[in-house]
Structures are given as structure tokens and as C-alpha cells.
Amino acid sequence: MIFSSSKDKQNTNYFLSQPHQPFFVLGVINAIVMMLIFALNYKGVLSLNVPTLFFHTYSLIYIVFINLFSGFLFTTFPRFTGMQPIDLAYYKNIFYLNTVGSVLFVLGSIFSIIVLVLSTFILLYANYKIVSKLYAIYSNSQASNLEDAYWILRAFQFGLVGNFLMILSLYFPSFSQFCIVFSFFMFVIFLTFSVAQRMIPFFSHSMQPKDHRFISTVFVLFVLKTIFATFNAYDYVKISEIVLDLLLSIYLLVEFLKWNMLEHKPLPILWILHLGLFWLPLAFFMDAISLIAELYMNTSFYFLGIHLLALGFLTTVLIGFGTRVTYGHSGQPPHAKGLVIGIFYFTQVVVLTRFLYSLNIGFSWNLNFLFDISFTMWLILFIVWGVKFLPVLIRGKKESI
């Protein structure tokens, strides 16, 4: 299906003809560029005009992940709200804004703080345009059940707020931890959860009814997680966060098992999504374990839980969704094989290497080369996925290695 009017279609190339294509391409390129710059800065090779933590979190959340999600939701959100596809002119302008913002962000990070701040406001405006379109679709929909659409929209609205707060944190550094935690949990993780709990059971043909309080309960728990993670420098808050992590882990796991998605051996295009989904309760469980260890060993496992969520859950789900959408909307059957299955397995290698690096920090193994391996694995993952699928996304080419 071509997501544009016939007039638009005649005046554009294949690359812009469907909304997921330009956003996926930009997201994948940014995933490579931003991680490479972060790694060079972390290793002391490249100096930046902004704190390393700001660069790392802002670039991944509001330059990498937001583009990947925009491509997916601009394709699927109108469908499950029963609305017309988004006009090419609208999403094309957002893509251009995101592209300009991404380039200026890189240049500003290296050469000029003024250019960097300008880039963040361009990206903030593009973020606003995304939210405005999703809100218009939701508000005008006559679909009988809009609960999932409601929470997806809310997550993106939280992302818009978080984007603005992250910009403010450049001027109020003491505020930065809350801004990062808010953007991470209330935007990208809650958004991934909201989309996954809707789409993965659907793809898996699960007919099991869901608890109607499920999403709202998880939302409340995520709000508490955001608060506790912001103030966990205090031991009593960290203990509360540990209890919350365990509660989230158990609650999510029990609910996911109720959906009976694992009764039959799934195809790879599904098991990668199942794996990503079950990483969510596992990541919260491992976060609790790492926080307990930090409390009693007086050490730090260097954001172990956050990276298991970002890589095990978020990245695994995005690789699965991105692959399925790219296959399905290029006229190919969504059946992963060969290199694509290798990419799915390799995603878990990326998770493992980052997990080992956190253990290295926590247990003082002095195996700091694990950082080099970790970020190199990330680069390889997105380079290989790009080599495989960018020809499909840009030119519609169906044969690639």
C-alpha cells in the first residue's frame, strides 16, 4: 500500500512514498553515527560541547528511537484507528526537520553549543508535529476501541514534554537526572510497551482477553519507577525501587504468560518479538538484583537495568517490528531467514556484551575492553541491518544479501 495521494505519488520518489521508509533510514543512520560519536568521546578521542550523558541519552531517545517509532506509527496508527493514511507532504516535512536537526545536533555537539541548542529546538518542533498528527488522528477516529491508541498517544505526549525538559537541563544540570529518567521510562519504554502489548499478541493470533486495567496499572508503576529512579541516591528510595522492580517483573510476566503466545513454535519473525517482550520483565528483575548488589556491596553496575531495557526490550522489539514492516510493505512475505535470523540472534549478543560491561564495572574486573566490544557490536548490528534493508527502503529493491 502506498501511503500518499495519487498526486503526491506522481511527484515523489519511492524513498518517500511510504512513511516508514525515510524514518527507518534516518533512524538507522543516526544509530550508527550517534553511537560512534559517543564512543569516541567516551574513549577521549573526541571532545564534545555538551556532557557525554546528555549527548548519549538525547541522541538515542530523540534522534534515533523517535525516528524508528515515527516510521512505524505513521504507518500503523491510522490503520488501527480506522483513519486515512497520513499525507505525504506532512510526514515528508517532519522527516526533513528531523534530518536537519540531526545534522545540526552532530555539528553543534562538536563545534558550537549555539548550533546544538538550535538543533534541539528544530527536533522539538518536529516532535510537536508528530504529536499533533497522532492527536488529530485519535480525536477524529470513530473506532469503537481506542484504548491502545490513547496510551500510545499519551506516551508520545510525554516524549514531547521530556524533549523540552532535556533542553532545559542544559541550563539546569541538577535537573538532568529527572529529565533523562522521565524521557526514558515515560516515553520510549512506555511507548514500546504500549505498542508491543497491542501488536505482538495481534501478530501472534493470540485470542486471550487482556485485563482491562493492565495498561493503566503499568502506567502507574512506571510513574513510580520514574520517581524512585530520580531520587535513588537515598537508600530508602533505592529499597522502594527494588520492591517496585520486582513487582513490575512479576506482574508483567504473569500477564504475558496469560496470552498463550508460546504454545506453538513460532516463526523467527515472531519469536524475535516474543523475546523482546519477555525481556521487559526480565530487565526489571535484573535491575532489582543489580540495585540490591549496589546497596550491599557499595558499588555501581553502571546502569545495568536501563541498558537491559534499552537493548533487550526496546532494541529487540524495534529490530523485530522494523524487519516485519519493511518486508510487509515492500511486497515481500514477512518470513525471516538466513542473514535476517542471524541479525535476530546478534541482537542478543549486543545485549550480552553490554551486560558484561556493567558487571565489569560492578565487580571491578578491569576488563574495560568490554566497552569497545559493546559499542562495536551495536555498530555492527545496525550496519548489517542497514546493508540488508536500506536498499529495500530506499529503492524498493527486493534482493539483497
FENQUI-V343405 format. One record per backbone hydrogen bond with DSSP energy under -0.5 kcal/mol. NH is the residue of the N-H (numbers start at 1). CO is the residue of the C=O. Records with the same first field share a line. If there is no record, write none. Layout:
NH = CO / CO
//
This chain:
3 = 1 / 17
4 = 2
9 = 5
10 = 6
11 = 7 / 8
12 = 9
16 = 13
17 = 14
21 = 18
22 = 18
23 = 19
24 = 20
25 = 21
26 = 22
27 = 23
28 = 24
29 = 25
30 = 26
31 = 27
32 = 28
33 = 29
34 = 30
35 = 31
36 = 32
37 = 33
38 = 34
39 = 35
40 = 36
41 = 37
42 = 38
43 = 39
44 = 41
45 = 40
46 = 40
49 = 109
55 = 51
56 = 52
57 = 53
58 = 54
59 = 55
60 = 56
61 = 57
62 = 58
63 = 59
64 = 59
65 = 60
66 = 61
68 = 64
69 = 65
70 = 66
71 = 67
72 = 68
73 = 69
74 = 70
75 = 71
76 = 72
77 = 73
80 = 76
81 = 77
82 = 79
83 = 78
86 = 74
91 = 87
92 = 88
93 = 89
94 = 90
95 = 91
96 = 92
97 = 93
98 = 94
99 = 95
100 = 96
101 = 97
102 = 98
103 = 99
104 = 100
105 = 101
106 = 102
107 = 103
108 = 104
109 = 105
110 = 106
111 = 107
112 = 107 / 108
116 = 112
117 = 113
118 = 114
119 = 115
120 = 116
121 = 117
122 = 118
123 = 119
124 = 120
125 = 121
126 = 122
127 = 123
128 = 124
129 = 125
130 = 126
131 = 127
132 = 128
133 = 129
134 = 130
135 = 131
136 = 132
137 = 133
138 = 134
139 = 135
140 = 136
141 = 137 / 138
143 = 81
146 = 144
150 = 146
151 = 147
152 = 148
153 = 149
154 = 150
155 = 151
156 = 152
157 = 153
158 = 154
159 = 155
160 = 156
161 = 157
162 = 158
163 = 159
164 = 160
165 = 161
166 = 162
167 = 163
168 = 164
169 = 165
170 = 166 / 167
171 = 168
172 = 168
175 = 172
176 = 173
179 = 175
180 = 176
181 = 177
182 = 178
183 = 179
184 = 180
185 = 181
186 = 182
187 = 182 / 183
188 = 183
189 = 184
190 = 185
191 = 187
192 = 188
193 = 189
194 = 190
195 = 191
196 = 192
197 = 193
198 = 194 / 195
199 = 195
200 = 196
201 = 196
202 = 198
203 = 199
204 = 200
205 = 202
206 = 201
214 = 211
217 = 213
218 = 214
219 = 215
220 = 216
221 = 217
222 = 218
223 = 219
224 = 220
225 = 221
226 = 222
227 = 223
228 = 224
229 = 225
230 = 226
231 = 227
234 = 231
238 = 234
239 = 235
240 = 236
241 = 237
242 = 238
243 = 239
244 = 240
245 = 241
246 = 242
247 = 243
248 = 244
249 = 245
250 = 246
251 = 247
252 = 248
253 = 249
254 = 250
255 = 251
256 = 252
257 = 253
258 = 254
259 = 255 / 256
260 = 257
263 = 260
266 = 264
270 = 267
271 = 267
272 = 268
274 = 270
275 = 271
276 = 272
277 = 273
278 = 274
279 = 275
280 = 276 / 277
281 = 277
282 = 278
283 = 279
284 = 280
285 = 281
286 = 282
287 = 283
288 = 284
289 = 285
290 = 286
291 = 287
292 = 288
293 = 289
294 = 290
295 = 291
296 = 292
297 = 293
298 = 294
299 = 294
307 = 303
308 = 304
309 = 305
310 = 306
311 = 307
312 = 307 / 308
313 = 308
314 = 309
315 = 310
316 = 311
317 = 313
318 = 314
319 = 315
320 = 316
321 = 317
322 = 318
323 = 319
324 = 320
325 = 321
326 = 322
327 = 323
328 = 324
329 = 325
330 = 327
331 = 328
332 = 327
335 = 333
336 = 334
340 = 337
342 = 338
343 = 339
344 = 340
345 = 341
346 = 342
347 = 343
348 = 344 / 345
349 = 345
350 = 346
351 = 347
352 = 348
353 = 349
354 = 350
355 = 351
356 = 352
357 = 353
358 = 354
359 = 355
360 = 356
361 = 357
362 = 358
363 = 359
364 = 360 / 361
365 = 360
366 = 360
368 = 366
370 = 367
371 = 368
372 = 368
373 = 369
374 = 370
375 = 371
376 = 372
377 = 373
378 = 374
379 = 375
380 = 376
381 = 377
382 = 378
383 = 379
384 = 380
385 = 381
386 = 382
387 = 383
388 = 384
389 = 385
390 = 386
393 = 389
394 = 390
395 = 391
396 = 391 / 392
397 = 391
400 = 398
//
